[in-house]
């Protein structure tokens, strides 16, 4: 009897031991979702897409493809890629295709979380040929046999699915290529999922108010939208002895739409820049939203330059400090304290959102209370870097033995790349040394750094031949990267709270610190033994990782509390 009931259930559920939910992925109603076309063996202008009111299968618009295949040359085809974020297991992909009886072949490619491509085409008895006019519903069985390549090449779909591409191939007459030109249309891309729509597609936490990177004071109500989650947990680092402590602000139960709110008691938390972490988990995924705020009230805790010098600089002379309590001194003139590009002349600037000058309308720098704020802003196309060396060679430099330190908090957003680092000020050789005291990489999820409490400490011997490369490689190995902060007893991360990052260079060893705790060392690089060093601080984007600040309305902030430089040994 039990076997009979189980078989009946399978029959009612289409042969699967689970219910399937129809989930619309793309309705092609939003101009912001308009994809682009890639082509193979035909000119780019031979294919274009647009939203059209000509033949919508549902809604007001559908996706129109105009194509022109040639009878000469090599076999031609094109693809219309669409970014998606399908988190739950799906078994059928469906869409509507408006044919023109051109005999072109059609199919789809699915890109999974590990970058593997799964192709469903007439070659594997999926997709088909456009031998019809008008609308046709296309069903792709994702569990069926298909071609795969790239990524981890394990032959199975790893979630989330990150891309779906419509494929159109030119018609053939035997081995002969057939010219074809026309218009076809797509509409209503959907999937049959094991989970409802909000879990399958949504599950991302967004803050509706206050705005990201805004100022707050007192009891602030924070409104959120988190479709696919039933509850979220809210945490924020709090003042206390030593490193302070993590605290749970609220556990918020959301309504049926995933909306909710909680009160953040700002007066009970540190004054200045803070990061409120909002986290959710459901059946298939988890998500973290990092809300950067500036607390205008709150508790003054561990702010500003300490009265005592750092232990690593014992016996050295203080040659520079900036607490950022007054007007900023940033610009191209040697009269300014900092230069706003990488010397010389910004020719080696490296941020994907470009480093921008202090005197520009989209200036990324601002003095806020007692901090330097460096903002990466995708809306204004600006990010920021300060250098202690100017183009004419003047500026703040120190010879070994010396010590540099900087205290800051940085953003964990996709593609953010905050750093504090040193370069040798040497114009007599084609290369130089670079000491990356901290390079942090923001972003969580598939194909993201997922650094959590980790950052990189990286030495370089630029343009110093094979010997220099071998020295730098060995120094990197000595550091045992990445540097996991919790491994050294530091409980908060570089984006949860302020930390002080330091580097001591002696004639024999270079030692790295976080909050005055040694986190790594290596033999001092050859040029660093002889030539002076200068420092740079930046909030860049990129670093080989994708950049997407859209969750945070295009902006992310790095706050620098202070910088200090020590050099030499004081006279006894």
N, C-alpha and C positions, 0 to 999 in steps of 0.2 A: 504493500500500500504506500509506504514512504517513497519507494522508487517511482511509483506511478505519479504521485503528487509532484515530485521533483521534476519529472519529465514534463508534466503539464505546465509547471511554472516556467521551465526553459522555453517551451513552445510559446507561451503567452508573451515572454520577453524576447522573442526573436532568436531563441537559441542561446542567449547569454544569461548568466546567473546574476544579472543586475538590471535595474531600470535604466533607460537612456533618456537624456533630456535634450531636446532640440535647442541649440544655442546659436543665435545670429552673431557672426564674427564681423562681417562687413556688409553694410547696406548700400554703400556708395552714394550717400546723401551729403557727406561733409567734404567740402573742397580741400580741407586740411589733410584729408586721407588720400588725396590723389597720388597714385604711384607714378613712377617713371618706367621707361622701357629699356631693356638691354637687347642688343641685336648681335647676331653672328653671321658674318659673311654678306651683310647688306649695309648700305649707308645708314647712318643714324636717322637721317631725315625720312627714311622709308617706313618708319613706325612712330606712332604717337598715340597718346591716350588723353581722354577728356571726359568730364561728366556730361551726360547728354540727357535731354528730355525726349529724345526720339522714340525710344521703345522701353520705358521702364517696366520691368516685370512686377515690381511693387514700389511704393513710394513715388517720389517725384523724379528721381534720376536713376541712371544706370551708368556703367563704365563702358565707354566706347573706345574700341581699338581700330585705328586705320593702319593698314599694312600694305606693303608692295614688295612681293618677292619677284626675283629676276630669273630668267631662263638660263642665263650664263653664270659662270663662276662655280663656286662650291655650294654644297647643300646649305640652305639658309633656314634659320629659325630665330625665334625671339622669346623673351620672357617678360612677364609683368610681376615684379616682386612686391610683396606686401608684408610689412612688419606686423607680427601678431604676438600675443602673449597668452597662449593656451596652456593653462597650468594643469588641468585635470586630464586623465586618460580619455581619449576620444577614439571612436571606432569607424565612423563614417564621416567623410567630408562631402558636402553638397554645394552645388552652385547652379545657376541658370545660365545657359549659353544661347545667344540669339545668332543662328547660323545664316550663312549666305550661299550654301551649296558649293563652296569653293574646293572641296575635297582636301583642305588643309587638315593635318592631324592636330589633335589637342590632348593635353594632359596636365598634370600638376607636379610640382616639386615641393616637398615639405622639408624645412630645415629644423633640426632639433637642438636641444640645449647644448650638445657637445659639438655642434657645427657639422654634423653628418647630414648629407642630402639624401632624401628618399624620393625617388622618381616613380610616378605612376603614369604609364603611357600605353599606347597600343602594343608596344613591344612586350608588355607583360599583361596583356588583356585588360588593361584599365584605360580610361580615356576613350578616344575613338577618332572618327573622321567627320568633318563637317560636310555631310552629305544631305543636309536638310536646310530648310528655311524656317525662320521664326524661332520661338523659344523652345528649349529642351532642358529638362532637369537632368543634371549629371550627378551620379553617385559614385564616389571613390571609396572602395573598401580598404581602409588603411591597414587592416590586418592581413591583407592578401600578399601574395608574392610580388616583389617589386625590386627595382635596381637601387643600389646604395653606393655612395662613395664619400670620401673625406671624413673629417672629424675623428671620432674614436673608431669608426668603421666596425661597429659591433653588430650592425644589421637590425637594430631595434630602435624604436623612437624613444628617445630620452626626453623627459619633460623638464621645463615647458617647451612647447613648440614655439619657435621664434620667427618663423617666416613661412609664407605660402606663396608660390609663384605659379601663375598660369603660363603654360607653354603652348606656343603655336608653331607648327612646322610647315614648310612649304609643301605643296602637293607634288607627287611624282607620277610619271607614266612609265612603269618599269624602272629602269635606271636613269631615265631622262628627267631632268628638272623641268618643272612646269611653272611658267610665270603666272602670278595671281595678284590681284589688287582688289581691296574691298574694305568693308566695315563689318565688324562683328561686335557683339555687346555681351557684357557679363553683369550679373546681378545676384544679390542675396547669397553671399558666401556664408555657409553655416556648417556646424558640426553636430554630431550626436555624441553627447558626453555622458560620463558616469556621474557628473555633478551638475547642479543647477548653474545658471548663467553667471550669477555673482561670484561663485567659487571658481568656475572655469576660466573666466576672463578678468574678473576684477581683483579683489584681494590686495588692493593697494591703498595704503593709508594716506590721506591728504588732509591738511589743515585748511579749513575754510576761513577762520579768523582766530587771532590777529594775523596780519600778513607775515610771511617769513622774513626774518632779519629785521623785525620791527622792535621798537622800544616798549617796555611794559613797566607797570608800577602797581603795587598793591595786589588785591585779589583780581586776577584776570581770568575771565571765562574763555576757554579755548574750545572752539567748535571744530569737529572733525567729520570726515566722511570716510568710511572704511567698508565698502560693500564686500560681502563674503565673509566678514568676521562677525562674531556674536559679542565678543568683548575685546577690549584692548587694555594693556597695562602701560602705565605712564611712570617713567622714572627720571630722576635728575640728580646729578652729583651735588653734594651738600657740604657746607663747611663743617670742620671738626678737627680733632687732634691729628697731627701728622698729615696724611694725604686726604683727610676728610672722609666722607662715607657716602655710599650710594643710598638713595632713598626712593621708596615707592610713593609717588604723588597721588595716584588714583588707579582704581580698576573700574573702567567705564563699561557699562552694559549698553549695547547699541540697539537701536530700533530695527524694525524689519527691513529698512532700506540701508542699514549700516551707518546711520547717522547718530551722533552723540556729542556730548560736551562734558567738560569737567572744569573745575576752578583751580587755577595754579596760584598758590599763595606766595607771590614773589617776595614779600617781605621776610619770609622764612628761609630764603635761599641767597647765595652769594650775589653781592653787588657786581654789576658789569656783565660781560658776555657769559651766557649759559647755553647749554644744549639740553632741550627737553626731548627725551626719547620715548616714542610711542610705538608699541609693538603689538602685533596680533598673530594668531595662529589658527588655522583651520585644518580640514581633512587632508589638504594636498599641499599647502604652502604656508610660509610665514613671511612677515614683512616688518620692516623697521622704518619709521619716519623720524628724521632728526630735525627738530624745530629749533633753529638758532634765534635767540632773542637777546636783547640788551636790557638788563634789569637796572632801571634808574634808581630803584630803592635798594632794599635788601641789606645783607650783612657784609661789611667790609672785612674781607678775610684774605690774608696771604697775597696782598696786592703790592705792587711797586718794588723798587730795588731794595733788597735786604740791607740792613746796617752793616753786616759782616761780609767780608769777601768770601767767595766760594772756597772750600777746602783745597780744591785742585790748584788754585792760584796762590797758595800760601807762599809768601816770600817774593811774589811778583808785584809789579807796580801797575796800578790802574791807569790806563792811558785813554780810555773812552768809556762813557756811559750815556745812555739816553733813556729816560723814563717816560717820554712822550706825554709830559704834563703840559707842554706849551705848544705854540704854533709849529707846524711841520716845516722842515727845511729840506725840501726835495726838489731837484731840478738838474738841468744840464750845466749850470754854472759851478765852477770849483768853489764858489762862495757858499754853496748849499752843502749841508751835511751829507746828503745821500744823492746818488745819481739814480735815475728811474729806468735804466735799462742795463743790460749786461755789457760791460766794456768789451771792445771799443765800439762806441756809437750804436749799440744795440744790434750790431751785425750778426750776432749769434743768439738773439732772442729766440725762445723755443716754445712758447706757450701756444696751443691751438687757438685759444681766445687771446688775442695779442696783448702783450705788455704795452701799457699806454702811459704817456707822459703826464706828469702832475699838472701841467699848464693846459691840458686839453679839456674840452667840455665834458668828455666822458672819463675824467680823472678817476682812477680806482682808489685813491688814498683819501683818508679822512682822519683827523684827530678827534677822538670821541672820549670825553672825560679824561682818563689818564692812559689811553691806549692809542696805538696806531691801528686803524682798520684798513685792511687790504681786501677789496671786493673783486670777485670774479663775476662779471655781469654779462650774460649772453645777450641780453636785450640791448646793451650799450656797446657790445663787442670790445670789452676791456677787461684786462686782468693786471696784476701789479707785481713789480720787483723793485727792491732797493739794493743798491750796491754801495759799499763804503769807499770804492775807488772810482775816481772820475776819469774821463778820457785823457786828460793831460798827465795822468799818473799821480796826481795829488789825492789825498784822502786819508782814511784811517787804515793803517797797516801795522803789522807786528811781526818781528823776527822771533824765531825759536830761541829760547824757550818762551812760549806764550800760551794764552788761554782765551777762548772765545765762548760766550754763552748768550742764549736768547730764550726768553720765556714767552710762550704763545699757546693759543688754542686754535684749532683749524677745523674745516668742515669735512664731513664724510658724505659727499655727494658724488654721483657718478662722474668720474673723470677729473675730479679735483686733485691737485698735485702740490701740496704745500711743502716747503723745504727751507732749511737753514744750512748753509754750506760755505766752504772756503775755497779760494783760488790763490795760487802764487802770483805775485805781482812781478813778473819777469818778462822784460821786453827783449832780452838778449838771446833767447832761445825760441825755436818755433813751437815748443810745447810748454807744458807746465803740469803742476799737480792740482788735483781737485779732491777735496775731502767733503763728502756729503755726510754731515753730522746727522741729519734726518731727512729722508725722502719718504713722505707718506702718500698713499694712494687711496682715494675714496671710491666707494661703490661696492654694492653687494648684489649677488645674484649670478646667474650663468655668464661666463666670460668676463667677470669682474674680478678685481684683486681680492675682495673679501678679506681685507687685512686685519679687521677686528683690532686687537691690541698690538699689532705688529707694524714695524716700519723698517726701512732699509738704511744701513750705514755702508757707504760705498766709496772706496778710494780709487782714484784714477791717476795714471801717469800718461798724459796725452802726448802723442807724437814723440815718444822716447824710444822707439824701435822695439825690437824683440825683447831686449833686456828689461825695458820699462814695463812692457806688457806682462812679463813673467813676474816682476816685482808686485805689480798691482793685483794680479791674480792671486798670488800667495797672501797678500794683505787681506784681500776679500775673504779668502778661506779662513784666515785667522779669526775673522769676526763672527763666523757662524751665523750668518744672516738667515732669515730676518730676525730682527731684535724684537722679541716678545716681552712687552713691558711687565706683564704679570709674572713672568719667569724670574724677574729681579725684585719681586715684592712690591711692584707699583700697581695698585689695584684699578686705576682708571686709565682710559685710553687717551690718545692724543686729540680726540674730538669730543670727549666727555668732560674734560677738565683741563686747566692750565698745567703745563709742565715746563721745566727748564732743561734745555738741551745744551751740552757743553762739549768742548774739545780742547785738550791740552797737547801741544806739540813740543817735544823736547828734542835735543840732538839725536836721541837714540830711539825713543818710542812716541807713538801718537795714541792717546787714550781718549775714549768717548764716554760721556756721562749722560744720564737722565736723572734729574732731581738729585744731583750730586752722588749718584750711585754709578760705579763703573759698569758699563755694559759691553765693552769691547776694547781691544788694543791690537796694534800691529807695529812692526818696525817703521820708523819715520821714513817717508819716501825721500829719494835723493835730493830733489830740488827744494823740498820743504826744509831741508837742513840748512840751506844757504840763503834762500830768497825769502822776502817777507810775504805774508799772506793777508788777504782782505776778505771780508765777509759779504754774503748776499742772503737776503730773505725774500721769499716769493710765495705768492699764491698763483700757480700756473694751472693749466688744464692740459690733459693729454698724457704724455709720457708713454705712448704706445697703447693706451686704453681708450675706449670710446668715451665721449663726453655727452652727458645729457643732464642738464640742470632743470629740466621742465617741471619736475615734481616740486621744485622750490621756486617756481615762477622765474627761473632763469638766473638766480643770484645765490652766492655763497660767500661767507665772510671768514677771514682770518684776522684775529686780534693779537697784536704784539704788545706785551706788557713792558718789557725792557730788553736792552742789549748792553752787555759789558765786554770790554776787552782789556786784558792784562798782558804785560810783556816784561821780559828780562827778570833778573833777580834784584831785589832791593838791596842797597848797600847795608852791610852789617854795622 
